[in-house]
Amino acid sequence: MAEIVIVASPAAAGVLVASEIVRLIESRPDAVLGLATGSTPLPVYEALRARIGGLDVSHVRGFALDEYVGIDPSHPQSYRSVITKEVVEPLGLDPDLIHTPNGAFATIEHAGEDYERAIAEAGGIDLQILGIGTSGHIGFNEPGSSFGSRTRVKTLIEQTRKDNARFFDSIDDVPMHCITQGLGTILKARHLFLLAFGEGKAAAVAGAVEGPVTSSLPGSAIQLHPHVTVVVDEAAASQLQYADYYRYAFANKPAWQGL
Ligand code: GLP
C-alpha cells in the first residue's frame, strides 16, 4: 500500500517533499527528477527554492510528465515554458538537462519513443512528483489509459480541458491533444510522490488510494508501485475511509524507514 501522509497545508506538503528531494540530490548530485506541472506541485518548488541554498544542482536532470501537442514551446502555457518559469529558473537548474516531451506536429509520430529513449538513457527517474486531475488522471493519462502505456499522444477529455481553461483565454484555446508519459512509464520511476490539495480532489484521491485498481481511474495505478508516498491536506483526505489509520501509522513510523 502507498504511504499516506496527511498534512495541515499545501505548504507543509511542500516542505516534506522538498526535504526528500534535497536528500536525494545530496546523495546523488545528478539525480533524475520527474517534474509535474499544474498548481499542486508549486509548494514543493517553492520549498525547494528555500532549501537549495548551498546545494550544487548543476548536474540535476529532469523529465516533465507531459506537454500539449501543437503548442509552441515559447507559448506561456506550454509545459516547457511552465517548467522553465516555475522550476528551472527559480532553482537554477541547467535547462539542457531538463526535458519535456516534444509536442511539435512535425515530429509527433515518434516523439513518444524519443522521450522513452531519453528517460532510459538517463537511467530512469529517481523521484516522480505527481498531481491528480479531477478525472483521476495522472500526467495526462485520462480514464481508460492502459497500465502498460508508454509516452504517447492522448486526447484530452472535456473535463480536463475545462479544468485547464483557466490558464488560457478560453476553452477553445486549450489544445485537444497532449503527449504524456504513460502509466507504465510512471510506474517505472523509483519513488512516486502523489500530491493533492482541496476538497475537489477528495474523490479522485480516495479512488486512487482505496478504490479498485482500474484504468477508469488512472491514479489507481499507484497501488501497483512498491514505493509511493501520497501527501494530501485534510480536505483532499476527507473521503479516505482509513484516514485515522494513516495518521496513526505515520505518527508511529520507525524513524529509520524514512519516507
Ligand atoms: C494537468 C496536468 C496534470 C496535473 C493536473 C492537476 O492536467 N497534466 O499533471 O496533475 O492537471 O492540476 P492541478 O494540480 O492544477 O490541480
Residues whose N, C-alpha, C, O or C-beta is under 5 A from the ligand:
A	BS01	GLP	A36 T37 G38 S39 T40 D66 G131 I132 G133 H137 G139 F140
